[in-house]
Amino acid sequence: DGGITQSPKYLFRKEGQNVTLSCEQNLNHDAMYWYRQDPGQGLRLIYYSQIVNDFQKGDIAEGYSVSREKKESFPLTVTSAQKNPTAFYLCATKIQGPNTEAFFGQGTRLTVV
Amino acid sequence: QQQVKQSPQSLIVQKGGISIINCAYENTAFDYFPWYQQFPGKGPALLIAIRPDVSEKKEGRFTISFNKSAKQFSLHIMDSQPGDSATYFCAASKGETSGSRLTFGEGTQLTVNP
């Protein structure tokens, strides 16, 4: 069953804590992306990666970190430096190249408690 | 900075009516304009997409109209159904080698009343 798996579906973080969101794909797509979704602000790009061991900052990278050690996996760490982390986080993948469809996971809802 | 502006933020339509969502972009290098549909608690899914070499693309009840000179494009949903109730995002990207990242609009929450 091909697709993108994000886990966990719900995550609660205490103040000052780092948390890691998982994104795994078996679509054999080269490019992977992390977006943050807030009401009324659309989807904003946090980080993206085109190949293993390489990634670039998106528009709102501050307070986040990523790694791309395997083609299938692109975990996102929300660090304590991210002052307003409560949001819906979406992972996406694409075949490398222009004008190709982005496929999204089901998302992780992160809440600070 | 928001490179793709979407309106309205919310839209209520009666069943059978036409839903129209508009987007405007700034970057003339954009050359791919998809629309995504998102249901609550789910990730977005591609609905329909257009390239700037055509002015209109239709797939079933969904039509994209594209105006290159005005840098605007819109989604029309004909014969809107309650099952179309969702959040819709327009997006744009440019055909570059650096990841073809999508820039999204703010989203429109569509409610179709029965």
gemmi code that builds the backbone of each chain (N, CA, C; Angstrom):
import gemmi

chains = {
    "A": [
        ("ASP", (0.857, -1.186, 0.000), (0.000, 0.000, 0.000), (0.890, 1.231, 0.000)),
        ("GLY", (0.965, 1.929, -1.143), (1.879, 3.051, -1.253), (1.322, 4.298, -0.629)),
        ("GLY", (2.223, 5.174, -0.179), (1.746, 6.420, 0.363), (2.736, 7.085, 1.284)),
        ("ILE", (2.219, 8.062, 1.998), (3.005, 8.844, 2.940), (2.409, 8.644, 4.331)),
        ("THR", (3.237, 8.298, 5.272), (2.779, 8.061, 6.632), (3.384, 9.089, 7.562)),
        ("GLN", (2.525, 9.854, 8.196), (2.979, 10.803, 9.207), (2.563, 10.279, 10.586)),
        ("SER", (3.485, 10.397, 11.514), (3.147, 9.991, 12.881), (3.863, 10.873, 13.883)),
        ("PRO", (3.268, 11.061, 15.071), (1.924, 10.621, 15.413), (0.872, 11.537, 14.783)),
        ("LYS", (-0.392, 11.185, 14.921), (-1.462, 12.024, 14.392), (-1.666, 13.239, 15.290)),
        ("TYR", (-1.518, 13.035, 16.600), (-1.631, 14.118, 17.584), (-0.398, 14.081, 18.478)),
        ("LEU", (0.112, 15.260, 18.796), (1.314, 15.348, 19.619), (1.186, 16.550, 20.535)),
        ("PHE", (1.562, 16.338, 21.794), (1.507, 17.408, 22.771), (2.919, 17.681, 23.262)),
        ("ARG", (3.256, 18.958, 23.320), (4.607, 19.344, 23.713), (4.544, 20.287, 24.909)),
        ("LYS", (5.430, 20.043, 25.842), (5.539, 20.960, 26.966), (6.465, 22.101, 26.577)),
        ("GLU", (6.351, 23.206, 27.263), (7.230, 24.356, 27.030), (8.681, 23.935, 27.196)),
        ("GLY", (9.532, 24.354, 26.246), (10.957, 24.072, 26.344), (11.378, 22.703, 25.873)),
        ("GLN", (10.452, 21.947, 25.340), (10.738, 20.574, 24.913), (10.936, 20.526, 23.403)),
        ("ASN", (11.862, 19.672, 22.952), (11.972, 19.375, 21.522), (11.094, 18.164, 21.208)),
        ("VAL", (10.448, 18.183, 20.051), (9.685, 17.019, 19.612), (9.997, 16.747, 18.145)),
        ("THR", (9.891, 15.480, 17.753), (10.177, 15.091, 16.377), (8.953, 14.473, 15.742)),
        ("LEU", (8.620, 14.981, 14.555), (7.505, 14.481, 13.770), (8.069, 13.589, 12.674)),
        ("SER", (7.434, 12.454, 12.497), (7.926, 11.480, 11.530), (7.189, 11.593, 10.208)),
        ("CYS", (7.928, 11.420, 9.092), (7.340, 11.340, 7.765), (8.078, 10.249, 6.996)),
        ("GLU", (7.339, 9.221, 6.600), (7.902, 8.102, 5.852), (7.103, 7.923, 4.569)),
        ("GLN", (7.811, 7.654, 3.448), (7.117, 7.465, 2.176), (7.675, 6.251, 1.440)),
        ("ASN", (6.777, 5.564, 0.749), (7.214, 4.435, -0.088), (6.822, 4.657, -1.538)),
        ("LEU", (6.736, 5.932, -1.928), (6.398, 6.294, -3.307), (7.639, 6.403, -4.188)),
        ("ASN", (8.807, 6.268, -3.585), (10.084, 6.407, -4.296), (10.258, 7.816, -4.891)),
        ("HIS", (9.683, 8.817, -4.220), (9.834, 10.193, -4.673), (11.127, 10.778, -4.109)),
        ("ASP", (11.788, 11.582, -4.942), (13.050, 12.180, -4.501), (12.828, 13.363, -3.562)),
        ("ALA", (11.850, 14.204, -3.886), (11.670, 15.451, -3.147), (10.672, 15.280, -2.000)),
        ("MET", (11.010, 15.848, -0.858), (10.127, 15.827, 0.301), (10.064, 17.208, 0.912)),
        ("TYR", (8.917, 17.532, 1.503), (8.643, 18.877, 1.997), (7.936, 18.818, 3.344)),
        ("TRP", (8.173, 19.840, 4.166), (7.400, 20.048, 5.378), (6.717, 21.404, 5.295)),
        ("TYR", (5.374, 21.367, 5.522), (4.581, 22.582, 5.549), (3.935, 22.723, 6.920)),
        ("ARG", (3.707, 23.961, 7.284), (2.952, 24.266, 8.493), (1.647, 24.922, 8.068)),
        ("GLN", (0.531, 24.483, 8.666), (-0.760, 25.049, 8.323), (-1.377, 25.705, 9.551)),
        ("ASP", (-1.692, 26.980, 9.434), (-2.400, 27.738, 10.454), (-3.658, 28.306, 9.822)),
        ("PRO", (-4.731, 28.446, 10.589), (-5.990, 28.976, 10.023), (-5.775, 30.325, 9.357)),
        ("GLY", (-6.268, 30.467, 8.138), (-6.208, 31.739, 7.428), (-4.850, 32.093, 6.850)),
        ("GLN", (-3.867, 31.185, 6.991), (-2.527, 31.501, 6.472), (-2.054, 30.511, 5.426)),
        ("GLY", (-2.881, 29.595, 5.039), (-2.469, 28.641, 4.018), (-1.401, 27.700, 4.518)),
        ("LEU", (-0.635, 27.178, 3.590), (0.457, 26.265, 3.907), (1.772, 27.008, 3.692)),
        ("ARG", (2.588, 27.024, 4.711), (3.877, 27.709, 4.617), (5.015, 26.692, 4.703)),
        ("LEU", (5.980, 26.856, 3.812), (7.056, 25.882, 3.675), (8.102, 26.066, 4.765)),
        ("ILE", (8.425, 24.963, 5.456), (9.415, 25.000, 6.535), (10.784, 24.582, 5.999)),
        ("TYR", (10.873, 23.386, 5.464), (12.101, 22.843, 4.893), (11.728, 21.949, 3.718)),
        ("TYR", (12.687, 21.747, 2.805), (12.490, 20.767, 1.761), (13.815, 20.110, 1.392)),
        ("SER", (13.694, 18.952, 0.794), (14.868, 18.156, 0.442), (14.643, 17.529, -0.924)),
        ("GLN", (15.648, 17.652, -1.779), (15.542, 17.075, -3.122), (16.254, 15.736, -3.229)),
        ("ILE", (17.285, 15.543, -2.412), (18.038, 14.286, -2.439), (18.507, 13.963, -1.030)),
        ("VAL", (18.924, 12.735, -0.848), (19.424, 12.296, 0.457), (20.621, 13.138, 0.863)),
        ("ASN", (20.679, 13.431, 2.155), (21.771, 14.200, 2.763), (21.846, 15.643, 2.292)),
        ("ASP", (20.757, 16.158, 1.776), (20.711, 17.562, 1.367), (19.318, 18.119, 1.632)),
        ("PHE", (19.239, 19.341, 2.177), (17.951, 19.983, 2.405), (18.154, 21.493, 2.424)),
        ("GLN", (17.048, 22.213, 2.174), (17.091, 23.672, 2.119), (16.019, 24.256, 3.025)),
        ("LYS", (16.291, 25.447, 3.537), (15.307, 26.160, 4.336), (14.184, 26.673, 3.439)),
        ("GLY", (12.978, 26.637, 4.007), (11.847, 27.258, 3.346), (11.644, 28.660, 3.884)),
        ("ASP", (10.393, 29.084, 3.934), (10.089, 30.455, 4.321), (10.054, 30.679, 5.832)),
        ("ILE", (9.837, 29.594, 6.605), (9.684, 29.761, 8.062), (10.505, 28.716, 8.807)),
        ("ALA", (11.789, 28.596, 8.488), (12.631, 27.534, 9.038), (13.073, 27.760, 10.488)),
        ("GLU", (13.000, 28.972, 10.972), (13.513, 29.267, 12.313), (12.789, 28.452, 13.374)),
        ("GLY", (13.568, 27.772, 14.229), (12.989, 26.969, 15.298), (12.710, 25.535, 14.899)),
        ("TYR", (13.077, 25.173, 13.672), (12.877, 23.811, 13.169), (14.198, 23.242, 12.665)),
        ("SER", (14.305, 21.912, 12.652), (15.441, 21.261, 12.018), (14.970, 19.974, 11.360)),
        ("VAL", (15.711, 19.525, 10.342), (15.355, 18.310, 9.617), (16.614, 17.497, 9.344)),
        ("SER", (16.398, 16.276, 8.886), (17.479, 15.436, 8.394), (16.933, 14.610, 7.248)),
        ("ARG", (17.828, 14.175, 6.365), (17.406, 13.312, 5.254), (18.491, 12.259, 5.048)),
        ("GLU", (18.519, 11.302, 5.949), (19.517, 10.239, 5.900), (19.110, 9.103, 4.977)),
        ("LYS", (17.811, 8.978, 4.731), (17.293, 7.951, 3.832), (16.293, 8.592, 2.890)),
        ("LYS", (16.163, 8.027, 1.705), (15.224, 8.573, 0.722), (13.804, 8.517, 1.252)),
        ("GLU", (13.503, 7.487, 2.063), (12.133, 7.267, 2.501), (11.706, 8.148, 3.666)),
        ("SER", (12.647, 8.774, 4.351), (12.347, 9.411, 5.624), (12.811, 10.860, 5.678)),
        ("PHE", (11.983, 11.722, 6.251), (12.318, 13.155, 6.349), (11.722, 13.683, 7.664)),
        ("PRO", (12.322, 13.352, 8.800), (11.771, 13.791, 10.085), (11.973, 15.282, 10.345)),
        ("LEU", (11.017, 15.874, 11.019), (11.055, 17.289, 11.381), (11.116, 17.415, 12.900)),
        ("THR", (12.086, 18.149, 13.403), (12.188, 18.421, 14.828), (11.749, 19.851, 15.098)),
        ("VAL", (10.801, 19.980, 16.002), (10.348, 21.294, 16.440), (11.107, 21.589, 17.728)),
        ("THR", (11.980, 22.556, 17.703), (12.829, 22.818, 18.849), (12.182, 23.820, 19.805)),
        ("SER", (12.794, 23.959, 20.962), (12.282, 24.902, 21.956), (12.422, 26.349, 21.473)),
        ("ALA", (13.214, 26.560, 20.421), (13.373, 27.915, 19.874), (12.153, 28.357, 19.078)),
        ("GLN", (11.286, 27.427, 18.718), (10.060, 27.768, 17.982), (9.042, 28.243, 19.007)),
        ("LYS", (8.758, 29.520, 18.991), (7.961, 30.126, 20.069), (6.470, 29.869, 19.958)),
        ("ASN", (6.000, 29.555, 18.778), (4.569, 29.328, 18.582), (4.363, 28.067, 17.757)),
        ("PRO", (4.640, 26.900, 18.323), (4.639, 25.683, 17.534), (3.281, 25.040, 17.309)),
        ("THR", (2.259, 25.485, 18.010), (0.946, 24.860, 17.864), (0.435, 25.066, 16.446)),
        ("ALA", (0.245, 23.978, 15.709), (-0.163, 24.051, 14.306), (-0.396, 22.641, 13.783)),
        ("PHE", (-0.850, 22.575, 12.541), (-1.030, 21.318, 11.819), (0.148, 21.208, 10.852)),
        ("TYR", (0.915, 20.120, 10.958), (2.116, 19.965, 10.149), (1.883, 18.914, 9.067)),
        ("LEU", (2.223, 19.273, 7.847), (1.996, 18.403, 6.698), (3.300, 18.088, 5.992)),
        ("CYS", (3.481, 16.818, 5.705), (4.620, 16.358, 4.924), (4.133, 16.071, 3.511)),
        ("ALA", (4.943, 16.394, 2.521), (4.568, 16.144, 1.136), (5.757, 15.590, 0.367)),
        ("THR", (5.443, 14.892, -0.712), (6.503, 14.379, -1.582), (6.157, 14.684, -3.035)),
        ("LYS", (7.176, 14.754, -3.876), (6.984, 14.971, -5.316), (8.036, 14.189, -6.068)),
        ("ILE", (7.667, 13.788, -7.277), (8.672, 13.332, -8.221), (9.536, 14.543, -8.545)),
        ("GLN", (10.820, 14.351, -8.650), (11.721, 15.470, -8.948), (11.397, 16.078, -10.304)),
        ("GLY", (11.452, 17.408, -10.371), (11.201, 18.074, -11.637), (10.047, 19.051, -11.541)),
        ("PRO", (9.875, 19.885, -12.551), (8.825, 20.910, -12.502), (7.433, 20.362, -12.802)),
        ("ASN", (6.438, 21.062, -12.305), (5.041, 20.825, -12.672), (4.568, 19.403, -12.394)),
        ("THR", (5.000, 18.859, -11.289), (4.539, 17.526, -10.900), (3.690, 17.630, -9.647)),
        ("GLU", (2.812, 16.667, -9.468), (1.869, 16.682, -8.365), (2.566, 16.454, -7.046)),
        ("ALA", (2.156, 17.222, -6.031), (2.618, 17.002, -4.667), (1.608, 16.111, -3.951)),
        ("PHE", (2.105, 15.099, -3.265), (1.258, 14.198, -2.492), (1.486, 14.486, -1.012)),
        ("PHE", (0.395, 14.588, -0.265), (0.483, 14.950, 1.141), (0.146, 13.776, 2.054)),
        ("GLY", (0.786, 13.781, 3.227), (0.398, 12.876, 4.280), (-0.851, 13.383, 4.995)),
        ("GLN", (-1.265, 12.663, 6.031), (-2.489, 12.999, 6.745), (-2.272, 14.053, 7.819)),
        ("GLY", (-1.032, 14.419, 8.061), (-0.756, 15.517, 8.978), (-0.560, 15.096, 10.429)),
        ("THR", (0.136, 15.944, 11.154), (0.307, 15.808, 12.605), (-0.135, 17.107, 13.245)),
        ("ARG", (-1.029, 16.996, 14.214), (-1.461, 18.199, 14.930), (-0.651, 18.310, 16.215)),
        ("LEU", (0.138, 19.361, 16.308), (0.992, 19.597, 17.465), (0.370, 20.676, 18.346)),
        ("THR", (0.284, 20.393, 19.627), (-0.272, 21.346, 20.585), (0.702, 21.535, 21.741)),
        ("VAL", (0.941, 22.775, 22.098), (1.775, 23.067, 23.265), (0.883, 23.119, 24.504)),
        ("VAL", (1.299, 22.396, 25.542), (0.499, 22.358, 26.767), (1.288, 22.969, 27.921)),
    ],
    "B": [
        ("GLN", (6.678, 37.063, 2.675), (5.739, 37.803, 1.844), (4.825, 36.802, 1.128)),
        ("GLN", (3.567, 37.195, 0.945), (2.603, 36.310, 0.335), (2.632, 36.534, -1.162)),
        ("GLN", (3.090, 35.550, -1.919), (3.198, 35.718, -3.361), (1.940, 35.295, -4.083)),
        ("VAL", (1.052, 34.577, -3.405), (-0.215, 34.156, -3.982), (-1.319, 34.571, -3.019)),
        ("LYS", (-2.212, 35.417, -3.525), (-3.318, 35.934, -2.719), (-4.609, 35.247, -3.137)),
        ("GLN", (-5.368, 34.746, -2.166), (-6.579, 33.986, -2.453), (-7.775, 34.639, -1.785)),
        ("SER", (-8.910, 34.620, -2.490), (-10.153, 35.156, -1.917), (-11.350, 34.426, -2.513)),
        ("PRO", (-12.463, 34.353, -1.784), (-12.647, 34.838, -0.416), (-12.059, 33.857, 0.607)),
        ("GLN", (-12.015, 34.256, 1.850), (-11.533, 33.382, 2.908), (-12.550, 32.285, 3.195)),
        ("SER", (-13.837, 32.622, 3.075), (-14.886, 31.627, 3.255), (-16.008, 31.904, 2.269)),
        ("LEU", (-16.742, 30.839, 1.937), (-17.762, 30.932, 0.901), (-18.877, 29.957, 1.239)),
        ("ILE", (-20.108, 30.452, 1.196), (-21.268, 29.597, 1.426), (-22.125, 29.621, 0.166)),
        ("VAL", (-22.437, 28.426, -0.337), (-23.173, 28.286, -1.593), (-24.297, 27.276, -1.383)),
        ("GLN", (-25.391, 27.488, -2.068), (-26.477, 26.520, -2.017), (-26.192, 25.378, -2.976)),
        ("LYS", (-26.718, 24.218, -2.639), (-26.572, 23.048, -3.512), (-27.059, 23.389, -4.912)),
        ("GLY", (-26.253, 23.019, -5.909), (-26.587, 23.297, -7.293), (-26.039, 24.613, -7.808)),
        ("GLY", (-25.537, 25.431, -6.925), (-24.995, 26.734, -7.319), (-23.555, 26.641, -7.815)),
        ("ILE", (-23.013, 27.786, -8.207), (-21.631, 27.854, -8.702), (-20.748, 28.462, -7.609)),
        ("SER", (-19.655, 27.782, -7.310), (-18.679, 28.294, -6.350), (-17.502, 28.854, -7.142)),
        ("ILE", (-17.079, 30.068, -6.789), (-15.966, 30.696, -7.498), (-14.925, 31.174, -6.480)),
        ("ILE", (-13.699, 30.736, -6.661), (-12.598, 31.124, -5.789), (-11.509, 31.744, -6.666)),
        ("ASN", (-10.978, 32.858, -6.231), (-10.020, 33.607, -7.034), (-8.633, 33.659, -6.413)),
        ("CYS", (-7.634, 33.671, -7.268), (-6.255, 33.823, -6.811), (-5.499, 34.781, -7.715)),
        ("ALA", (-4.576, 35.517, -7.118), (-3.713, 36.426, -7.862), (-2.278, 36.167, -7.438)),
        ("TYR", (-1.379, 36.247, -8.405), (0.021, 35.980, -8.091), (0.879, 37.156, -8.544)),
        ("GLU", (2.102, 37.207, -8.015), (2.999, 38.319, -8.313), (4.159, 37.910, -9.216)),
        ("ASN", (4.645, 36.701, -9.024), (5.859, 36.274, -9.700), (5.548, 35.785, -11.112)),
        ("THR", (6.006, 36.509, -12.124), (5.706, 36.131, -13.505), (6.478, 34.890, -13.946)),
        ("ALA", (7.397, 34.413, -13.121), (8.122, 33.178, -13.442), (7.310, 31.934, -13.114)),
        ("PHE", (6.224, 32.096, -12.368), (5.380, 30.934, -12.061), (4.832, 30.348, -13.365)),
        ("ASP", (4.870, 29.021, -13.478), (4.374, 28.411, -14.707), (3.553, 27.151, -14.465)),
        ("TYR", (3.093, 26.993, -13.241), (2.261, 25.823, -12.918), (1.345, 26.246, -11.798)),
        ("PHE", (0.025, 26.029, -11.995), (-0.959, 26.554, -11.061), (-1.956, 25.453, -10.694)),
        ("PRO", (-1.701, 24.741, -9.597), (-2.629, 23.684, -9.163), (-3.612, 24.179, -8.117)),
        ("TRP", (-4.699, 23.477, -8.000), (-5.663, 23.682, -6.920), (-5.710, 22.390, -6.098)),
        ("TYR", (-5.715, 22.569, -4.768), (-5.780, 21.436, -3.859), (-7.053, 21.536, -3.026)),
        ("GLN", (-7.600, 20.363, -2.706), (-8.808, 20.249, -1.895), (-8.436, 19.536, -0.600)),
        ("GLN", (-8.895, 20.087, 0.519), (-8.565, 19.492, 1.813), (-9.820, 19.331, 2.660)),
        ("PHE", (-10.038, 18.100, 3.126), (-11.123, 17.831, 4.063), (-10.572, 17.895, 5.483)),
        ("PRO", (-11.445, 18.189, 6.471), (-10.979, 18.364, 7.854), (-10.156, 17.177, 8.347)),
        ("GLY", (-9.014, 17.492, 8.949), (-8.159, 16.461, 9.529), (-7.371, 15.649, 8.526)),
        ("LYS", (-7.415, 16.034, 7.260), (-6.718, 15.290, 6.200), (-5.698, 16.185, 5.515)),
        ("GLY", (-4.796, 15.560, 4.764), (-3.877, 16.331, 3.959), (-4.545, 16.764, 2.661)),
        ("PRO", (-4.055, 17.849, 2.051), (-4.621, 18.298, 0.766), (-4.366, 17.265, -0.329)),
        ("ALA", (-5.246, 17.283, -1.329), (-5.088, 16.412, -2.495), (-5.293, 17.241, -3.750)),
        ("LEU", (-4.508, 16.941, -4.790), (-4.607, 17.684, -6.040), (-5.984, 17.511, -6.658)),
        ("LEU", (-6.575, 18.653, -7.044), (-7.901, 18.645, -7.661), (-7.783, 18.827, -9.177)),
        ("ILE", (-7.081, 19.861, -9.571), (-6.930, 20.201, -10.987), (-5.775, 21.190, -11.088)),
        ("ALA", (-5.096, 21.202, -12.234), (-3.958, 22.104, -12.403), (-3.931, 22.639, -13.831)),
        ("ILE", (-3.279, 23.795, -14.013), (-3.211, 24.423, -15.327), (-1.831, 25.019, -15.542)),
        ("ARG", (-1.401, 25.067, -16.799), (-0.189, 25.772, -17.170), (-0.590, 27.036, -17.918)),
        ("PRO", (0.252, 28.075, -17.962), (-0.153, 29.364, -18.518), (-0.295, 29.416, -20.033)),
        ("ASP", (-0.053, 28.301, -20.723), (-0.216, 28.323, -22.171), (-1.670, 28.084, -22.597)),
        ("VAL", (-2.550, 27.823, -21.619), (-3.979, 27.694, -21.911), (-4.759, 28.623, -20.999)),
        ("SER", (-5.945, 29.037, -21.431), (-6.733, 29.981, -20.642), (-7.796, 29.286, -19.797)),
        ("GLU", (-8.057, 28.030, -20.085), (-9.087, 27.324, -19.334), (-8.826, 25.832, -19.371)),
        ("LYS", (-9.151, 25.173, -18.249), (-9.064, 23.719, -18.188), (-10.255, 23.216, -17.401)),
        ("LYS", (-10.927, 22.215, -17.939), (-12.135, 21.699, -17.309), (-11.982, 20.214, -17.031)),
        ("GLU", (-12.381, 19.814, -15.816), (-12.407, 18.405, -15.454), (-13.685, 18.162, -14.668)),
        ("GLY", (-14.673, 17.596, -15.359), (-15.954, 17.355, -14.713), (-16.620, 18.661, -14.320)),
        ("ARG", (-16.959, 18.805, -13.059), (-17.616, 20.030, -12.595), (-16.626, 21.138, -12.232)),
        ("PHE", (-15.345, 20.851, -12.318), (-14.308, 21.802, -11.896), (-13.624, 22.422, -13.112)),
        ("THR", (-13.514, 23.753, -13.101), (-12.876, 24.488, -14.199), (-11.904, 25.499, -13.623)),
        ("ILE", (-10.702, 25.545, -14.206), (-9.769, 26.629, -13.894), (-9.799, 27.605, -15.060)),
        ("SER", (-9.948, 28.888, -14.726), (-9.800, 29.954, -15.711), (-8.515, 30.703, -15.395)),
        ("PHE", (-7.734, 31.001, -16.436), (-6.425, 31.604, -16.230), (-6.291, 32.860, -17.076)),
        ("ASN", (-5.885, 33.961, -16.449), (-5.679, 35.231, -17.144), (-4.230, 35.655, -16.916)),
        ("LYS", (-3.384, 35.362, -17.893), (-1.952, 35.605, -17.731), (-1.642, 37.085, -17.604)),
        ("SER", (-2.288, 37.932, -18.387), (-1.975, 39.365, -18.364), (-2.351, 39.993, -17.031)),
        ("ALA", (-3.434, 39.507, -16.418), (-3.860, 40.033, -15.119), (-3.184, 39.304, -13.964)),
        ("LYS", (-2.467, 38.240, -14.252), (-1.826, 37.407, -13.224), (-2.854, 36.912, -12.224)),
        ("GLN", (-3.949, 36.382, -12.779), (-5.017, 35.867, -11.936), (-5.495, 34.518, -12.472)),
        ("PHE", (-5.977, 33.677, -11.561), (-6.611, 32.436, -11.968), (-7.687, 32.092, -10.957)),
        ("SER", (-8.684, 31.354, -11.422), (-9.820, 31.080, -10.558), (-10.311, 29.655, -10.735)),
        ("LEU", (-10.965, 29.172, -9.696), (-11.578, 27.843, -9.703), (-13.088, 28.025, -9.687)),
        ("HIS", (-13.751, 27.364, -10.631), (-15.201, 27.374, -10.678), (-15.696, 25.957, -10.418)),
        ("ILE", (-16.603, 25.821, -9.465), (-17.220, 24.524, -9.192), (-18.681, 24.635, -9.605)),
        ("MET", (-19.031, 23.942, -10.663), (-20.405, 23.975, -11.157), (-21.255, 22.969, -10.393)),
        ("ASP", (-22.569, 23.250, -10.300), (-23.486, 22.325, -9.638), (-22.895, 21.863, -8.298)),
        ("SER", (-22.543, 22.807, -7.447), (-21.881, 22.501, -6.175), (-22.719, 21.550, -5.330)),
        ("GLN", (-22.038, 20.611, -4.682), (-22.688, 19.596, -3.870), (-22.193, 19.672, -2.425)),
        ("PRO", (-23.007, 19.217, -1.472), (-22.544, 19.218, -0.077), (-21.220, 18.497, 0.116)),
        ("GLY", (-20.960, 17.477, -0.675), (-19.696, 16.759, -0.589), (-18.505, 17.566, -1.050)),
        ("ASP", (-18.748, 18.724, -1.684), (-17.654, 19.611, -2.087), (-17.202, 20.493, -0.931)),
        ("SER", (-17.938, 20.464, 0.169), (-17.580, 21.282, 1.330), (-16.205, 20.875, 1.831)),
        ("ALA", (-15.271, 21.801, 1.760), (-13.865, 21.534, 2.070), (-13.118, 22.859, 2.032)),
        ("THR", (-11.833, 22.795, 2.320), (-10.977, 23.967, 2.141), (-10.206, 23.806, 0.834)),
        ("TYR", (-10.185, 24.864, 0.056), (-9.523, 24.839, -1.243), (-8.330, 25.787, -1.225)),
        ("PHE", (-7.214, 25.304, -1.746), (-6.000, 26.099, -1.828), (-5.564, 26.221, -3.275)),
        ("CYS", (-5.281, 27.441, -3.711), (-4.580, 27.596, -4.960), (-3.082, 27.596, -4.667)),
        ("ALA", (-2.292, 27.323, -5.666), (-0.850, 27.291, -5.483), (-0.184, 27.643, -6.800)),
        ("ALA", (1.105, 27.922, -6.717), (1.880, 28.231, -7.915), (3.306, 27.779, -7.707)),
        ("SER", (3.946, 27.409, -8.812), (5.363, 27.065, -8.738), (6.022, 27.431, -10.058)),
        ("LYS", (7.344, 27.461, -10.036), (8.077, 27.744, -11.256), (8.959, 26.562, -11.588)),
        ("GLY", (9.108, 26.326, -12.881), (9.813, 25.138, -13.330), (11.307, 25.271, -13.236)),
        ("GLU", (11.781, 25.268, -11.995), (13.221, 25.398, -11.786), (13.752, 24.083, -11.271)),
        ("THR", (15.031, 23.948, -11.208), (15.622, 22.696, -10.748), (15.660, 22.604, -9.225)),
        ("SER", (15.490, 23.718, -8.540), (15.633, 23.697, -7.078), (14.353, 23.272, -6.373)),
        ("GLY", (13.831, 22.118, -6.711), (12.768, 21.508, -5.929), (11.353, 21.823, -6.365)),
        ("SER", (11.164, 22.767, -7.296), (9.808, 23.107, -7.741), (8.878, 23.289, -6.559)),
        ("ARG", (9.257, 24.080, -5.622), (8.466, 24.284, -4.425), (7.188, 25.016, -4.751)),
        ("LEU", (6.104, 24.599, -4.101), (4.803, 25.218, -4.294), (4.624, 26.365, -3.304)),
        ("THR", (4.056, 27.470, -3.788), (3.658, 28.581, -2.934), (2.144, 28.584, -2.897)),
        ("PHE", (1.564, 28.523, -1.693), (0.131, 28.370, -1.543), (-0.559, 29.684, -1.198)),
        ("GLY", (-1.815, 29.794, -1.625), (-2.674, 30.869, -1.148), (-3.162, 30.567, 0.258)),
        ("GLU", (-3.943, 31.493, 0.814), (-4.362, 31.392, 2.207), (-5.452, 30.362, 2.443)),
        ("GLY", (-6.130, 29.930, 1.389), (-7.182, 28.936, 1.533), (-8.568, 29.553, 1.576)),
        ("THR", (-9.551, 28.806, 1.070), (-10.962, 29.207, 1.097), (-11.773, 28.056, 1.663)),
        ("GLN", (-12.506, 28.347, 2.724), (-13.365, 27.318, 3.315), (-14.729, 27.390, 2.639)),
        ("LEU", (-15.052, 26.352, 1.863), (-16.310, 26.300, 1.125), (-17.319, 25.447, 1.873)),
        ("THR", (-18.518, 25.994, 2.051), (-19.631, 25.246, 2.630), (-20.756, 25.236, 1.611)),
        ("VAL", (-21.211, 24.059, 1.248), (-22.323, 23.913, 0.328), (-23.524, 23.412, 1.127)),
        ("ASN", (-24.520, 24.250, 1.226), (-25.715, 23.888, 2.002), (-26.674, 23.034, 1.173)),
        ("PRO", (-27.273, 22.012, 1.795), (-28.175, 21.119, 1.047), (-29.490, 21.775, 0.672)),
    ],
}
model = gemmi.Model(1)
for chain_id, residues in chains.items():
    chain = gemmi.Chain(chain_id)
    for i, (resn, *xyz) in enumerate(residues, 1):
        res = gemmi.Residue()
        res.name, res.seqid = resn, gemmi.SeqId(i, " ")
        for name, pos in zip(("N", "CA", "C"), xyz):
            atom = gemmi.Atom()
            atom.name, atom.element = name, gemmi.Element(name[0])
            atom.pos, atom.b_iso = gemmi.Position(*pos), 0.0
            res.add_atom(atom)
        chain.add_residue(res)
    model.add_chain(chain)
structure = gemmi.Structure()
structure.add_model(model)
structure.setup_entities()
